[in-house]
């Protein structure tokens, strides 16, 4: 559970780092947007690295990445609706549902270990 909470928290920071300047940073020079974004992203890395280290004891690398992508979508939906004030269209919901199906397949079946 700590892996999920750390990944969720890290994704909140990364979403603001990547997309937060779209709402308020239009008057900023590009170098300032990059500097502010990298400052926020540093906090994201401080959460994502421990999340992946802890998670690798329970999940495969593939599963960690899929968990991270699903969390990213969930965080971004909230961000786009509440911060950017964008509408969630039906085609985005269908795309997100397909990502949910991908996550299902990643966890529903036991993967075979590669021969060493």
MARBA-3410 file (N, C-alpha, C, O; in Angstrom, 1 decimal):
116
0.8,-1.2,0.0,0.0,0.0,0.0,0.9,1.3,0.0,0.5,2.3,-0.6 ~ 2.0,1.2,0.7,2.9,2.4,0.7,3.4,2.7,-0.7,3.6,3.9,-1.1 ~ 3.6,1.7,-1.5,4.0,1.9,-2.9,3.0,2.7,-3.7,3.3,3.7,-4.4 ~ 1.7,2.3,-3.5,0.6,3.0,-4.2,0.5,4.4,-3.8,0.4,5.3,-4.6 ~ 0.6,4.7,-2.4,0.4,6.0,-1.9,1.6,6.9,-2.4,1.4,8.1,-2.7
2.8,6.4,-2.4,4.0,7.1,-2.8,3.9,7.4,-4.3,4.2,8.5,-4.7 ~ 3.5,6.4,-5.1,3.3,6.7,-6.5,2.2,7.7,-6.8,2.4,8.6,-7.7 ~ 1.1,7.6,-6.1,0.0,8.6,-6.2,0.6,10.0,-5.9,0.3,11.0,-6.7 ~ 1.2,10.2,-4.8,1.8,11.5,-4.4,2.8,12.0,-5.4,2.8,13.2,-5.7 ~ 3.7,11.1,-5.9,4.7,11.5,-6.8,4.0,12.0,-8.1,4.5,12.9,-8.8
2.9,11.3,-8.5,2.2,11.7,-9.7,1.5,13.1,-9.6,1.4,13.8,-10.6 ~ 1.1,13.4,-8.4,0.5,14.7,-8.2,1.5,15.8,-8.5,1.3,16.8,-9.2 ~ 2.7,15.6,-7.9,3.8,16.6,-8.2,4.2,16.6,-9.7,4.4,17.7,-10.2 ~ 4.3,15.4,-10.3,4.8,15.4,-11.7,3.7,16.0,-12.6,4.1,16.7,-13.6 ~ 2.5,15.8,-12.3,1.4,16.4,-13.2,1.5,17.9,-13.1,1.4,18.6,-14.1
1.7,18.5,-11.9,1.9,19.9,-11.8,3.2,20.4,-12.4,3.2,21.5,-13.0 ~ 4.2,19.6,-12.3,5.5,20.0,-13.0,5.3,20.0,-14.5,5.8,21.0,-15.1 ~ 4.7,19.1,-15.1,4.5,19.0,-16.5,3.5,19.9,-17.1,3.6,20.5,-18.1 ~ 2.3,20.1,-16.4,1.2,20.7,-16.9,0.7,22.0,-16.2,-0.1,22.7,-16.7 ~ 1.2,22.2,-15.0,0.7,23.3,-14.2,1.0,24.7,-14.8,0.2,25.6,-14.7
2.1,24.8,-15.5,2.5,26.1,-16.1,1.5,26.4,-17.3,1.5,27.6,-17.8 ~ 0.8,25.4,-17.8,-0.2,25.7,-18.9,-1.3,26.7,-18.5,-1.8,27.4,-19.3 ~ -1.6,26.7,-17.2,-2.7,27.6,-16.8,-2.2,29.0,-16.4,-2.8,30.0,-16.8 ~ -1.0,29.0,-15.7,-0.6,30.3,-15.2,0.8,30.8,-15.8,1.1,32.0,-15.6 ~ 1.5,30.0,-16.5,2.8,30.3,-16.9,3.0,30.8,-18.4,4.1,30.9,-18.9
1.9,31.3,-19.0,2.0,31.7,-20.4,2.8,33.0,-20.6,3.4,33.2,-21.6 ~ 2.9,33.8,-19.5,3.7,35.0,-19.6,5.1,34.8,-19.2,5.9,35.7,-19.3 ~ 5.4,33.6,-18.7,6.8,33.3,-18.3,7.7,33.0,-19.5,7.2,32.4,-20.5 ~ 8.9,33.4,-19.4,9.8,32.9,-20.4,10.0,31.4,-20.3,9.8,30.8,-19.2 ~ 10.4,30.7,-21.3,10.5,29.3,-21.3,11.5,28.8,-20.2,11.2,27.8,-19.6
12.6,29.5,-20.0,13.6,29.1,-19.0,12.9,29.0,-17.6,13.3,28.2,-16.8 ~ 12.0,30.0,-17.3,11.4,30.0,-16.0,10.4,28.8,-15.8,10.4,28.2,-14.8 ~ 9.7,28.5,-16.9,8.8,27.4,-16.8,9.5,26.1,-16.6,9.1,25.2,-15.8 ~ 10.7,26.0,-17.3,11.5,24.8,-17.1,12.1,24.7,-15.7,12.1,23.7,-15.1 ~ 12.6,25.8,-15.2,13.2,25.8,-13.9,12.1,25.5,-12.8,12.4,24.7,-11.9
10.9,26.1,-12.9,9.9,25.8,-11.9,9.5,24.4,-12.0,9.3,23.7,-11.0 ~ 9.3,23.9,-13.3,8.9,22.5,-13.5,9.9,21.5,-12.9,9.5,20.5,-12.3 ~ 11.2,21.8,-13.1,12.2,20.9,-12.6,12.3,20.9,-11.1,12.6,19.9,-10.4 ~ 12.0,22.1,-10.5,12.0,22.2,-9.0,10.8,21.3,-8.5,11.0,20.6,-7.4 ~ 9.7,21.3,-9.1,8.6,20.5,-8.7,8.9,19.0,-8.9,8.6,18.2,-8.1
9.5,18.8,-10.1,9.8,17.4,-10.4,10.8,16.7,-9.5,10.8,15.5,-9.3 ~ 11.7,17.5,-8.9,12.6,17.0,-7.9,11.8,16.3,-6.7,12.2,15.3,-6.2 ~ 10.8,17.0,-6.3,9.9,16.4,-5.2,9.3,15.1,-5.7,9.2,14.1,-4.9 ~ 8.9,15.0,-7.0,8.3,13.8,-7.5,9.3,12.7,-7.5,9.0,11.6,-7.1 ~ 10.5,12.9,-7.8,11.6,11.9,-7.8,11.9,11.4,-6.4,12.1,10.2,-6.2
11.8,12.3,-5.5,12.0,11.9,-4.1,10.9,11.0,-3.5,11.1,10.3,-2.5 ~ 9.8,10.9,-4.2,8.7,10.0,-3.8,8.7,8.8,-4.8,8.4,7.6,-4.3 ~ 9.0,9.0,-6.0,8.9,7.9,-7.0,10.0,6.8,-6.8,9.7,5.6,-6.9 ~ 11.2,7.3,-6.5,12.3,6.3,-6.4,12.0,5.4,-5.2,12.2,4.2,-5.4 ~ 11.7,5.9,-4.0,11.4,4.9,-2.9,10.2,4.1,-3.2,10.1,2.9,-2.8
9.2,4.6,-3.9,8.0,3.8,-4.3,8.4,2.6,-5.1,7.9,1.5,-4.8 ~ 9.2,2.8,-6.1,9.6,1.7,-6.9,10.5,0.8,-6.2,10.4,-0.4,-6.5 ~ 11.4,1.3,-5.4,12.3,0.3,-4.6,11.4,-0.5,-3.7,11.7,-1.8,-3.6 ~ 10.5,0.1,-3.0,9.6,-0.7,-2.1,8.7,-1.7,-2.9,8.6,-2.8,-2.5 ~ 8.2,-1.2,-4.0,7.3,-2.0,-4.8,7.9,-3.1,-5.5,7.2,-4.1,-5.7
9.2,-3.0,-5.8,9.8,-4.1,-6.5,9.9,-5.4,-5.7,10.2,-6.5,-6.2 ~ 9.7,-5.3,-4.4,9.7,-6.5,-3.5,8.4,-7.3,-3.7,8.4,-8.5,-3.4 ~ 7.4,-6.6,-4.2,6.1,-7.2,-4.4,5.6,-7.3,-5.8,4.8,-8.2,-6.2 ~ 6.1,-6.5,-6.7,5.6,-6.4,-8.1,6.8,-6.5,-9.0,8.0,-6.3,-8.6 ~ 6.5,-7.0,-10.2,7.6,-7.0,-11.3,7.8,-5.5,-11.8,7.0,-4.7,-11.5
8.8,-5.3,-12.5,9.1,-4.0,-13.1,7.9,-3.6,-14.1,7.5,-2.5,-14.1 ~ 7.4,-4.6,-14.8,6.3,-4.4,-15.7,5.1,-3.9,-14.9,4.4,-3.0,-15.3 ~ 4.8,-4.6,-13.8,3.6,-4.3,-13.0,3.8,-2.9,-12.4,2.8,-2.1,-12.3 ~ 4.9,-2.6,-11.9,5.2,-1.2,-11.3,4.9,-0.1,-12.4,4.3,0.9,-12.0 ~ 5.3,-0.4,-13.6,5.1,0.7,-14.6,3.6,0.8,-15.0,3.1,1.9,-15.1
2.9,-0.3,-15.0,1.5,-0.3,-15.3,0.7,0.4,-14.2,-0.2,1.2,-14.4 ~ 1.1,0.1,-12.9,0.5,0.8,-11.8,0.7,2.3,-11.9,-0.2,3.1,-11.7 ~ 1.9,2.6,-12.2,2.3,4.1,-12.3,1.5,4.7,-13.4,1.0,5.9,-13.2 ~ 1.3,4.1,-14.5,0.5,4.7,-15.7,-1.0,4.8,-15.3,-1.6,5.9,-15.6 ~ -1.5,3.9,-14.6,-2.9,4.0,-14.2,-3.1,5.1,-13.2,-4.1,5.9,-13.3
-2.2,5.2,-12.3,-2.3,6.3,-11.3,-2.1,7.6,-12.0,-2.8,8.6,-11.7 ~ -1.2,7.7,-13.0,-1.0,8.9,-13.7,-2.3,9.4,-14.4,-2.6,10.6,-14.4 ~ -3.0,8.4,-15.0,-4.3,8.8,-15.7,-5.3,9.3,-14.7,-6.0,10.3,-14.9 ~ -5.4,8.6,-13.5,-6.4,9.0,-12.5,-6.1,10.4,-12.0,-7.0,11.2,-11.9 ~ -4.8,10.6,-11.7,-4.4,12.0,-11.2,-4.6,13.0,-12.3,-5.1,14.1,-12.0
-4.3,12.7,-13.6,-4.5,13.7,-14.6,-5.9,14.0,-14.9,-6.3,15.1,-15.2 ~ -6.8,13.0,-14.8,-8.2,13.3,-15.0,-8.7,14.4,-14.0,-9.3,15.3,-14.4 ~ -8.4,14.2,-12.7,-8.7,15.1,-11.7,-8.1,16.5,-12.0,-8.7,17.5,-11.9 ~ -6.8,16.5,-12.4,-6.1,17.7,-12.6,-6.7,18.5,-13.8,-7.0,19.7,-13.7 ~ -7.0,17.8,-14.9,-7.6,18.4,-16.1,-9.0,19.0,-15.8,-9.3,20.1,-16.3
-9.8,18.3,-15.0,-11.1,18.7,-14.8,-11.1,19.9,-13.8,-11.8,20.9,-14.0 ~ -10.4,19.7,-12.7,-10.5,20.7,-11.6,-9.5,21.9,-11.7,-9.8,23.0,-11.3 ~ -8.3,21.6,-12.3,-7.3,22.7,-12.3,-7.3,23.4,-13.7,-7.3,24.6,-13.8 ~ -7.3,22.6,-14.8,-7.3,23.2,-16.1,-8.7,23.5,-16.6,-8.9,24.2,-17.6 ~ -9.8,23.0,-15.9,-11.2,23.3,-16.2,-11.5,22.8,-17.6,-12.3,23.4,-18.3
-11.0,21.6,-17.9,-11.4,20.9,-19.2,-12.5,19.9,-19.0,-12.7,19.4,-17.9 ~ -13.2,19.7,-20.1,-14.3,18.7,-20.1,-13.8,17.3,-20.4,-12.9,17.2,-21.2 ~ -14.3,16.3,-19.7,-14.0,14.9,-20.0,-14.9,14.4,-21.0,-16.1,14.1,-20.8 ~ -14.4,14.2,-22.3,-15.2,13.7,-23.4,-15.3,12.2,-23.4,-14.5,11.5,-22.8 ~ -16.3,11.7,-24.1,-16.6,10.2,-24.1,-15.4,9.5,-24.7,-15.1,8.4,-24.2
-14.7,10.0,-25.7,-13.6,9.3,-26.3,-12.4,9.2,-25.3,-11.7,8.2,-25.4 ~ -12.2,10.1,-24.5,-11.2,10.0,-23.4,-11.6,8.9,-22.5,-10.7,8.1,-22.0 ~ -12.8,8.8,-22.1,-13.3,7.7,-21.2,-13.0,6.4,-21.8,-12.6,5.4,-21.1 ~ -13.3,6.2,-23.1,-13.1,5.0,-23.8,-11.6,4.6,-23.7,-11.2,3.5,-23.5 ~ -10.8,5.6,-24.0,-9.3,5.4,-24.0,-8.8,5.0,-22.6,-8.0,4.1,-22.5
-9.3,5.6,-21.6,-9.0,5.3,-20.2,-9.5,3.9,-19.9,-8.8,3.1,-19.2 ~ -10.6,3.5,-20.4,-11.2,2.1,-20.1,-10.2,1.1,-20.7,-10.0,0.0,-20.1 ~ -9.7,1.4,-21.9,-8.8,0.4,-22.5,-7.5,0.3,-21.7,-6.9,-0.8,-21.6 ~ -7.1,1.4,-21.1,-5.9,1.3,-20.2,-6.2,0.5,-19.0,-5.4,-0.3,-18.5 ~ -7.5,0.6,-18.5,-7.9,-0.3,-17.4,-7.9,-1.7,-17.8,-7.5,-2.6,-17.0
-8.3,-2.1,-19.0,-8.2,-3.4,-19.5,-6.8,-3.9,-19.5,-6.5,-5.1,-19.2 ~ -5.9,-3.1,-20.0,-4.5,-3.4,-20.0,-4.0,-3.7,-18.6,-3.2,-4.7,-18.4 ~ -4.4,-2.9,-17.7,-3.9,-3.2,-16.3,-4.5,-4.5,-15.8,-3.8,-5.2,-15.0 ~ -5.7,-4.8,-16.1,-6.3,-6.1,-15.7,-5.5,-7.2,-16.2,-5.2,-8.2,-15.5 ~ -5.1,-7.2,-17.5,-4.3,-8.3,-18.0,-2.9,-8.4,-17.4,-2.3,-9.5,-17.3
-2.4,-7.3,-17.0,-1.1,-7.3,-16.3,-1.1,-8.0,-15.0,-0.1,-8.6,-14.5 ~ -2.2,-8.0,-14.3,-2.3,-8.5,-12.9,-3.2,-9.8,-12.8,-3.1,-10.5,-11.8 ~ -4.0,-10.1,-13.8,-4.9,-11.2,-13.7,-4.3,-12.6,-13.9,-4.8,-13.6,-13.5 ~ -3.2,-12.6,-14.6,-2.5,-13.9,-15.0,-1.1,-13.9,-14.5,-0.4,-12.9,-14.5 ~ -0.7,-15.0,-14.0,0.7,-15.1,-13.5,1.7,-15.2,-14.7,1.5,-16.1,-15.5
2.6,-14.3,-14.7,3.6,-14.3,-15.8,4.6,-15.4,-15.5,5.0,-15.7,-14.4 ~ 5.1,-16.0,-16.5,6.2,-17.0,-16.4,7.5,-16.3,-16.3,7.7,-15.3,-16.9 ~ 8.4,-16.9,-15.5,9.7,-16.3,-15.3,10.6,-16.7,-16.5,10.5,-17.9,-16.9 ~ 11.4,-15.8,-16.9,12.3,-16.1,-18.1,13.3,-17.2,-17.6,13.8,-17.2,-16.5 ~ 13.7,-18.0,-18.5,14.8,-19.0,-18.2,16.1,-18.3,-18.1,16.4,-17.4,-18.9
16.9,-18.7,-17.1,18.1,-18.0,-16.8,19.3,-18.9,-17.3,20.4,-18.5,-17.2
END
